[in-house]
Amino acid sequence: MSTSEALATDGLLALAHQLTEQSGFGRARTLSRLAGGKNNQVYRVDIEAGTPLVLKRYFSDPRDGRDRLSAEWNFLERAWQDGVRAIPQPLARDADAQAALYRFVAGRKLDASELKAGHIDAAADFVLAINARRHADLPAASDACFSISDHLELVERRLLRLAALDSLAPHAAEAERFVFTMLRPSWDGVRELAVREALARGLDLHRTLSEAECWLSPSDFGFHNVLETDDGHLTFLDFEYAGRDDPAKLVVDFFCQPEVPVPLSYLDRFVTRLLPDEAAQARCRLLLDVARVKWACILLNDFLPVGAARRAFADASEREARCAAQLEKAKAKLAEIRI
């Protein structure tokens, strides 16, 4: 370990000790880095007595206005107060250090091949539990949408952002060709079809959802952010983008996230568990291809300067391999659309 790395580790240990003392757990003895976070740094904190805890440091950059610490902390604190226990318990935070302390959750990541109806039901149960009480005072989720036109405009903004790819990024020329020869033309077709289907179904593109129609959403919701314990219980993680949102966005994102894909055969089961309202169900099906194009854009964030900085904060591994992999995932996601 270099001198600079040692100093950084010492500073993190001091921060961990401050937060463990603040939350009544005594002295932090050692830190060990945990794998998995793409927008943050996560450490296991071993204390002098008792079970381990988790220290999480959040990415912060002037070019990215998201307050990831506040979004996750507010979500977890409110859910914990409401009796939801399928989450890590929030213990203490330091806004200046952009860090927080949580209970450690033991478990393993699920593979897509393992997903069964019981897992889908557990995810639906979690969404229903966090929405058992309305939380109109909580802020909107990151990239929240409150009308069909909001969903369409969100994809437009992401595509416009991709017009300024980092020319120094590995595979930048190939990514640029993909954006302009495949992604943009596909989006034009998807948007046209979405508008046509909305009009055919009698859905107003510009109608804003009422407060009662909005839900508290975990946002980046899927089995990539789940740990399963030995007894089969699920714990849900990572709520840095959480807040009030269109429940249809929660549903389509759940089925579009690429890391642990959820089979579309469960779509009707999930939708009907969550949304008895036929208009909301129709919005889900209407927005599925819109979300696929959006996720293709998200997968290309590594080609943007701020996206690269966020990934480097969380994991300084080789950018060349990461960019190549993300470009292939974006192509695969785009291939899922119906037109």
LUMDRENDO-846562 format. One record per residue (C-alpha): z, y, x; chain. Coordinates in Angstrom, 1 decimal, always signed. Layout:
N
+--------+--------+--------+-------+
|     up |  north |   east | chain |
+--------+--------+--------+-------+
|      Z |      Y |      X |     A |
...
+--------+--------+--------+-------+
END
This chain:
339
+--------+--------+--------+-------+
|     up |  north |   east | chain |
+--------+--------+--------+-------+
|   +0.0 |   +0.0 |   +0.0 |     A |
|   -1.0 |   +3.4 |   +1.4 |     A |
|   +1.5 |   +6.3 |   +1.7 |     A |
|   -0.1 |   +8.1 |   -1.3 |     A |
|   +0.0 |   +5.0 |   -3.4 |     A |
|   +3.7 |   +4.5 |   -2.5 |     A |
|   +4.5 |   +8.1 |   -3.4 |     A |
|   +2.7 |   +7.7 |   -6.7 |     A |
|   +4.6 |   +4.5 |   -7.5 |     A |
|   +7.9 |   +6.2 |   -6.6 |     A |
|   +7.1 |   +9.0 |   -8.9 |     A |
|   +6.3 |   +6.6 |  -11.8 |     A |
|   +9.5 |   +4.7 |  -11.2 |     A |
|  +11.5 |   +7.9 |  -11.4 |     A |
|   +9.7 |   +8.8 |  -14.6 |     A |
|  +10.4 |   +5.3 |  -16.0 |     A |
|  +14.1 |   +5.6 |  -15.0 |     A |
|  +14.3 |   +9.0 |  -16.8 |     A |
|  +12.9 |   +7.5 |  -20.0 |     A |
|  +15.0 |   +4.3 |  -19.8 |     A |
|  +18.2 |   +6.3 |  -19.3 |     A |
|  +17.1 |   +8.6 |  -22.2 |     A |
|  +16.7 |   +5.7 |  -24.6 |     A |
|  +20.0 |   +4.0 |  -23.5 |     A |
|  +18.5 |   +1.1 |  -21.5 |     A |
|  +20.0 |   +2.1 |  -18.1 |     A |
|  +18.2 |   +2.0 |  -14.8 |     A |
|  +14.5 |   +1.0 |  -14.3 |     A |
|  +14.4 |   -1.4 |  -11.4 |     A |
|  +10.7 |   -2.2 |  -10.9 |     A |
|   +7.3 |   -1.4 |  -12.2 |     A |
|   +4.2 |   -3.7 |  -12.4 |     A |
|   +0.8 |   -2.6 |  -13.7 |     A |
|   -0.5 |   -4.4 |  -16.8 |     A |
|   -4.2 |   -5.0 |  -17.4 |     A |
|   -6.1 |   -4.0 |  -20.4 |     A |
|   -5.9 |   -0.2 |  -21.1 |     A |
|   -9.3 |   +1.6 |  -21.0 |     A |
|   -7.9 |   +5.1 |  -21.7 |     A |
|   -4.5 |   +4.8 |  -20.1 |     A |
|   -2.2 |   +3.2 |  -17.5 |     A |
|   +0.3 |   +0.6 |  -18.7 |     A |
|   +3.2 |   -0.7 |  -16.7 |     A |
|   +5.9 |   -3.3 |  -17.3 |     A |
|   +9.3 |   -1.9 |  -16.6 |     A |
|  +12.0 |   -4.3 |  -15.6 |     A |
|  +15.5 |   -2.9 |  -16.1 |     A |
|  +18.8 |   -3.9 |  -14.7 |     A |
|  +19.9 |   -5.7 |  -17.9 |     A |
|  +18.0 |   -6.8 |  -20.9 |     A |
|  +14.3 |   -7.5 |  -21.8 |     A |
|  +11.5 |   -5.6 |  -20.1 |     A |
|  +10.0 |   -2.4 |  -21.5 |     A |
|   +6.6 |   -0.8 |  -21.2 |     A |
|   +5.7 |   +2.6 |  -19.7 |     A |
|   +2.4 |   +4.1 |  -20.9 |     A |
|   +0.6 |   +7.0 |  -19.2 |     A |
|   -2.1 |   +8.7 |  -21.3 |     A |
|   -5.4 |  +10.2 |  -20.1 |     A |
|   -5.5 |  +14.0 |  -20.4 |     A |
|   -8.5 |  +16.2 |  -19.5 |     A |
|   -9.4 |  +19.8 |  -20.5 |     A |
|  -12.9 |  +18.5 |  -21.5 |     A |
|  -11.3 |  +16.1 |  -24.0 |     A |
|   -9.2 |  +17.8 |  -26.5 |     A |
|   -7.5 |  +14.6 |  -27.8 |     A |
|   -3.7 |  +14.4 |  -27.6 |     A |
|   -3.5 |  +10.7 |  -27.2 |     A |
|   +0.3 |  +10.6 |  -26.7 |     A |
|   +1.1 |  +12.6 |  -29.9 |     A |
|   -1.3 |  +10.6 |  -32.0 |     A |
|   +0.1 |   +7.2 |  -30.9 |     A |
|   +3.7 |   +8.3 |  -30.9 |     A |
|   +3.6 |   +9.9 |  -34.3 |     A |
|   +1.9 |   +6.9 |  -35.8 |     A |
|   +4.3 |   +4.4 |  -34.3 |     A |
|   +7.4 |   +6.4 |  -35.1 |     A |
|   +6.4 |   +6.8 |  -38.7 |     A |
|   +5.4 |   +3.2 |  -39.2 |     A |
|   +8.6 |   +2.0 |  -37.5 |     A |
|  +10.7 |   +4.2 |  -39.8 |     A |
|   +8.8 |   +2.7 |  -42.8 |     A |
|   +9.9 |   -0.8 |  -41.7 |     A |
|   +6.7 |   -2.0 |  -40.1 |     A |
|   +7.6 |   -4.3 |  -37.3 |     A |
|   +4.1 |   -5.7 |  -36.2 |     A |
|   +4.0 |   -2.9 |  -33.6 |     A |
|   +5.8 |   -2.0 |  -30.4 |     A |
|   +9.0 |   +0.0 |  -31.0 |     A |
|   +8.7 |   +3.6 |  -29.7 |     A |
|  +11.7 |   +4.5 |  -27.5 |     A |
|  +11.2 |   +7.8 |  -25.6 |     A |
|   +8.5 |  +10.1 |  -24.5 |     A |
|   +7.8 |  +12.9 |  -22.0 |     A |
|   +5.0 |  +15.2 |  -23.2 |     A |
|   +4.7 |  +17.1 |  -19.9 |     A |
|   +4.1 |  +13.8 |  -18.1 |     A |
|   +1.9 |  +12.5 |  -20.9 |     A |
|   +4.0 |   +9.3 |  -20.9 |     A |
|   +6.0 |   +7.2 |  -23.3 |     A |
|   +8.3 |   +4.2 |  -23.3 |     A |
|   +8.0 |   +1.3 |  -25.7 |     A |
|   +9.5 |   -2.2 |  -26.3 |     A |
|   +7.6 |   -4.9 |  -24.4 |     A |
|   +5.6 |   -7.3 |  -26.6 |     A |
|   +5.0 |  -10.8 |  -25.3 |     A |
|   +1.9 |  -12.5 |  -26.4 |     A |
|   -1.7 |  -13.4 |  -25.6 |     A |
|   -5.1 |  -11.9 |  -26.4 |     A |
|   -7.2 |  -13.7 |  -29.0 |     A |
|  -10.8 |  -14.8 |  -28.4 |     A |
|  -13.4 |  -14.2 |  -31.1 |     A |
|  -14.0 |  -18.0 |  -31.4 |     A |
|  -10.3 |  -18.4 |  -32.5 |     A |
|  -10.5 |  -16.0 |  -35.4 |     A |
|   -9.6 |  -17.6 |  -38.8 |     A |
|   -9.0 |  -16.3 |  -42.3 |     A |
|   -5.3 |  -16.0 |  -41.6 |     A |
|   -6.0 |  -13.5 |  -38.8 |     A |
|   -8.1 |  -11.4 |  -41.1 |     A |
|   -5.4 |  -11.5 |  -43.8 |     A |
|   -2.8 |  -10.5 |  -41.2 |     A |
|   -4.9 |   -7.5 |  -40.2 |     A |
|   -5.3 |   -6.5 |  -43.9 |     A |
|   -1.6 |   -6.9 |  -44.5 |     A |
|   -0.9 |   -4.6 |  -41.6 |     A |
|   -3.2 |   -1.9 |  -43.0 |     A |
|   -1.6 |   -2.2 |  -46.4 |     A |
|   +1.9 |   -2.0 |  -44.8 |     A |
|   +1.2 |   +1.2 |  -42.9 |     A |
|   -0.2 |   +2.7 |  -46.1 |     A |
|   +2.6 |   +1.6 |  -48.5 |     A |
|   +3.7 |   +5.3 |  -48.3 |     A |
|   +1.3 |   +8.2 |  -48.2 |     A |
|   +1.5 |  +10.4 |  -45.1 |     A |
|   -0.4 |  +13.5 |  -46.0 |     A |
|   +1.6 |  +15.5 |  -43.3 |     A |
|   +0.1 |  +13.4 |  -40.5 |     A |
|   -3.1 |  +14.9 |  -38.8 |     A |
|   -6.6 |  +13.6 |  -39.2 |     A |
|   -7.6 |  +10.6 |  -37.0 |     A |
|   -9.9 |  +11.2 |  -34.1 |     A |
|  -13.5 |  +11.6 |  -35.4 |     A |
|  -12.1 |  +11.4 |  -39.0 |     A |
|  -14.7 |  +11.4 |  -41.8 |     A |
|  -13.9 |  +12.5 |  -45.3 |     A |
|  -17.4 |  +12.3 |  -46.9 |     A |
|  -20.6 |  +10.3 |  -46.3 |     A |
|  -22.2 |  +13.3 |  -44.7 |     A |
|  -19.3 |  +13.5 |  -42.3 |     A |
|  -20.2 |  +10.0 |  -41.1 |     A |
|  -23.8 |  +10.9 |  -40.6 |     A |
|  -23.0 |  +14.1 |  -38.8 |     A |
|  -20.6 |  +12.3 |  -36.5 |     A |
|  -23.4 |  +10.0 |  -35.2 |     A |
|  -25.7 |  +13.0 |  -34.8 |     A |
|  -23.0 |  +14.7 |  -32.6 |     A |
|  -22.6 |  +11.6 |  -30.5 |     A |
|  -26.4 |  +11.3 |  -30.0 |     A |
|  -26.6 |  +14.9 |  -29.0 |     A |
|  -23.9 |  +14.3 |  -26.5 |     A |
|  -26.0 |  +11.5 |  -25.0 |     A |
|  -28.8 |  +13.9 |  -24.4 |     A |
|  -26.9 |  +15.1 |  -21.3 |     A |
|  -26.2 |  +11.9 |  -19.4 |     A |
|  -24.7 |  +12.0 |  -15.9 |     A |
|  -27.8 |  +11.7 |  -13.7 |     A |
|  -25.6 |  +10.3 |  -10.9 |     A |
|  -24.3 |   +7.4 |  -13.1 |     A |
|  -25.6 |   +3.9 |  -12.1 |     A |
|  -28.5 |   +2.9 |  -14.4 |     A |
|  -28.8 |   +6.4 |  -15.8 |     A |
|  -32.6 |   +6.3 |  -16.0 |     A |
|  -32.5 |   +3.0 |  -18.0 |     A |
|  -29.8 |   +4.4 |  -20.2 |     A |
|  -31.8 |   +7.5 |  -20.9 |     A |
|  -34.9 |   +5.5 |  -21.8 |     A |
|  -32.7 |   +3.4 |  -24.2 |     A |
|  -31.3 |   +6.5 |  -25.9 |     A |
|  -34.7 |   +8.2 |  -26.5 |     A |
|  -37.0 |   +5.2 |  -27.1 |     A |
|  -34.7 |   +2.9 |  -29.0 |     A |
|  -31.4 |   +4.5 |  -30.1 |     A |
|  -32.7 |   +7.8 |  -31.5 |     A |
|  -35.6 |   +6.2 |  -33.5 |     A |
|  -33.3 |   +3.5 |  -34.9 |     A |
|  -30.8 |   +6.1 |  -36.0 |     A |
|  -33.5 |   +8.1 |  -37.8 |     A |
|  -34.3 |   +5.0 |  -39.8 |     A |
|  -30.7 |   +4.1 |  -40.5 |     A |
|  -29.9 |   +7.6 |  -41.6 |     A |
|  -32.9 |   +7.7 |  -43.9 |     A |
|  -31.9 |   +4.4 |  -45.5 |     A |
|  -28.3 |   +5.4 |  -45.9 |     A |
|  -29.2 |   +8.6 |  -47.7 |     A |
|  -31.6 |   +6.6 |  -49.9 |     A |
|  -29.1 |   +4.0 |  -50.8 |     A |
|  -26.3 |   +6.5 |  -51.5 |     A |
|  -28.6 |   +8.3 |  -54.0 |     A |
|  -29.6 |   +5.0 |  -55.6 |     A |
|  -25.9 |   +4.1 |  -56.0 |     A |
|  -25.0 |   +7.5 |  -57.4 |     A |
|  -22.9 |   +8.4 |  -54.4 |     A |
|  -22.6 |  +12.1 |  -53.6 |     A |
|  -23.2 |  +12.6 |  -49.8 |     A |
|  -21.1 |  +15.7 |  -49.7 |     A |
|  -18.2 |  +14.8 |  -51.9 |     A |
|  -14.9 |  +15.2 |  -49.9 |     A |
|  -12.4 |  +12.4 |  -50.5 |     A |
|   -9.2 |  +13.4 |  -52.3 |     A |
|   -5.9 |  +13.1 |  -50.5 |     A |
|   -5.1 |  +10.0 |  -52.5 |     A |
|   -8.3 |   +8.3 |  -51.3 |     A |
|   -7.6 |   +8.9 |  -47.6 |     A |
|   -5.6 |   +6.3 |  -45.7 |     A |
|   -3.5 |   +6.3 |  -42.5 |     A |
|   -5.9 |   +4.5 |  -40.1 |     A |
|   -5.1 |   +2.9 |  -36.7 |     A |
|   -8.7 |   +4.0 |  -35.8 |     A |
|   -9.6 |   +1.8 |  -32.8 |     A |
|   -8.6 |   -1.2 |  -34.9 |     A |
|   -9.6 |   -4.7 |  -34.1 |     A |
|   -8.4 |   -7.9 |  -32.4 |     A |
|   -9.1 |   -6.4 |  -29.0 |     A |
|   -5.8 |   -4.5 |  -29.7 |     A |
|   -3.8 |   -7.5 |  -30.9 |     A |
|   -1.3 |   -9.9 |  -29.2 |     A |
|   -0.5 |  -13.2 |  -30.8 |     A |
|   +3.0 |  -14.7 |  -30.1 |     A |
|   +3.6 |  -18.4 |  -29.6 |     A |
|   +4.7 |  -18.7 |  -33.3 |     A |
|   +1.4 |  -17.2 |  -34.5 |     A |
|   +2.6 |  -13.7 |  -35.4 |     A |
|   +0.4 |  -10.8 |  -34.5 |     A |
|   +1.4 |   -7.5 |  -32.9 |     A |
|   -1.0 |   -4.5 |  -33.2 |     A |
|   -1.4 |   -2.1 |  -30.3 |     A |
|   -3.0 |   +1.1 |  -29.2 |     A |
|   -3.0 |   +3.9 |  -31.7 |     A |
|   -4.2 |   +6.8 |  -29.6 |     A |
|   -6.8 |   +7.8 |  -32.2 |     A |
|   -4.7 |   +7.2 |  -35.3 |     A |
|   -4.4 |   +9.5 |  -38.3 |     A |
|   -5.7 |  +10.1 |  -41.8 |     A |
|   -9.2 |   +8.9 |  -42.4 |     A |
|  -11.7 |   +7.4 |  -44.8 |     A |
|  -10.7 |   +3.7 |  -45.4 |     A |
|  -14.4 |   +2.8 |  -45.3 |     A |
|  -14.5 |   +4.0 |  -41.7 |     A |
|  -11.6 |   +1.7 |  -40.9 |     A |
|  -13.4 |   -1.3 |  -42.4 |     A |
|  -16.8 |   -0.8 |  -40.8 |     A |
|  -15.2 |   +0.0 |  -37.4 |     A |
|  -13.1 |   -3.2 |  -37.7 |     A |
|  -16.4 |   -5.2 |  -38.1 |     A |
|  -18.3 |   -3.2 |  -35.5 |     A |
|  -15.9 |   -3.1 |  -32.5 |     A |
|  -17.6 |   -5.2 |  -29.8 |     A |
|  -14.8 |   -6.6 |  -27.7 |     A |
|  -13.5 |   -9.3 |  -30.1 |     A |
|  -16.2 |   -9.4 |  -32.8 |     A |
|  -15.0 |  -10.2 |  -36.3 |     A |
|  -17.6 |  -12.4 |  -38.2 |     A |
|  -19.3 |  -10.6 |  -41.0 |     A |
|  -18.6 |  -13.7 |  -43.2 |     A |
|  -15.1 |  -12.2 |  -43.6 |     A |
|  -16.3 |   -8.7 |  -44.7 |     A |
|  -16.0 |   -9.4 |  -48.5 |     A |
|  -12.6 |  -10.9 |  -48.0 |     A |
|  -11.3 |   -7.9 |  -46.0 |     A |
|  -12.9 |   -5.3 |  -48.2 |     A |
|  -11.6 |   -6.7 |  -51.5 |     A |
|   -8.1 |   -7.1 |  -50.1 |     A |
|   -8.0 |   -3.4 |  -49.1 |     A |
|  -10.2 |   -1.6 |  -51.6 |     A |
|  -10.2 |   -2.5 |  -55.2 |     A |
|  -12.2 |   +0.6 |  -56.0 |     A |
|  -15.9 |   -0.2 |  -56.3 |     A |
|  -17.1 |   +3.1 |  -55.0 |     A |
|  -15.1 |   +2.6 |  -51.8 |     A |
|  -16.5 |   -0.9 |  -51.4 |     A |
|  -20.0 |   +0.5 |  -51.8 |     A |
|  -19.3 |   +3.1 |  -49.2 |     A |
|  -18.3 |   +0.3 |  -46.7 |     A |
|  -21.5 |   -1.5 |  -47.1 |     A |
|  -23.6 |   +1.7 |  -47.0 |     A |
|  -21.9 |   +2.7 |  -43.8 |     A |
|  -22.1 |   -0.5 |  -41.8 |     A |
|  -25.4 |   +0.2 |  -40.0 |     A |
|  -24.3 |   +3.8 |  -39.5 |     A |
|  -21.2 |   +2.5 |  -37.7 |     A |
|  -23.3 |   +0.1 |  -35.6 |     A |
|  -25.4 |   +3.0 |  -34.3 |     A |
|  -22.2 |   +5.0 |  -33.7 |     A |
|  -20.7 |   +2.1 |  -31.7 |     A |
|  -23.9 |   +1.9 |  -29.6 |     A |
|  -23.3 |   +5.5 |  -28.7 |     A |
|  -19.6 |   +4.9 |  -27.9 |     A |
|  -20.5 |   +2.1 |  -25.6 |     A |
|  -22.6 |   +4.5 |  -23.5 |     A |
|  -19.6 |   +6.9 |  -22.9 |     A |
|  -19.4 |   +5.6 |  -19.3 |     A |
|  -22.6 |   +7.5 |  -18.7 |     A |
|  -20.9 |  +10.8 |  -19.7 |     A |
|  -18.8 |  +12.7 |  -17.1 |     A |
|  -15.6 |  +12.8 |  -19.2 |     A |
|  -16.0 |   +9.2 |  -20.2 |     A |
|  -16.3 |   +8.2 |  -16.6 |     A |
|  -13.2 |  +10.2 |  -15.7 |     A |
|  -11.2 |   +8.5 |  -18.5 |     A |
|  -12.3 |   +5.0 |  -17.4 |     A |
|  -11.5 |   +5.9 |  -13.7 |     A |
|   -8.0 |   +7.0 |  -14.7 |     A |
|   -7.4 |   +3.7 |  -16.5 |     A |
|   -9.2 |   +1.4 |  -14.0 |     A |
|  -10.9 |   +2.5 |  -10.8 |     A |
|  -13.1 |   -0.6 |  -10.6 |     A |
|  -16.7 |   -0.6 |   -9.7 |     A |
|  -18.6 |   +1.8 |  -11.9 |     A |
|  -22.0 |   +0.2 |  -11.3 |     A |
|  -21.0 |   -3.1 |  -12.9 |     A |
|  -19.3 |   -1.3 |  -15.8 |     A |
|  -22.3 |   +0.9 |  -16.6 |     A |
|  -24.6 |   -2.1 |  -16.5 |     A |
|  -22.4 |   -4.1 |  -18.8 |     A |
|  -21.9 |   -1.2 |  -21.3 |     A |
|  -25.7 |   -0.6 |  -21.5 |     A |
|  -26.2 |   -4.3 |  -22.4 |     A |
|  -23.5 |   -4.1 |  -25.0 |     A |
|  -25.1 |   -1.0 |  -26.6 |     A |
|  -28.4 |   -2.8 |  -26.8 |     A |
|  -26.8 |   -5.8 |  -28.4 |     A |
|  -25.0 |   -3.6 |  -30.9 |     A |
|  -28.2 |   -1.8 |  -31.9 |     A |
|  -29.9 |   -5.2 |  -32.4 |     A |
|  -27.4 |   -5.9 |  -35.2 |     A |
|  -28.8 |   -3.2 |  -37.6 |     A |
|  -30.8 |   -4.3 |  -40.6 |     A |
|  -34.0 |   -2.3 |  -39.9 |     A |
+--------+--------+--------+-------+
END
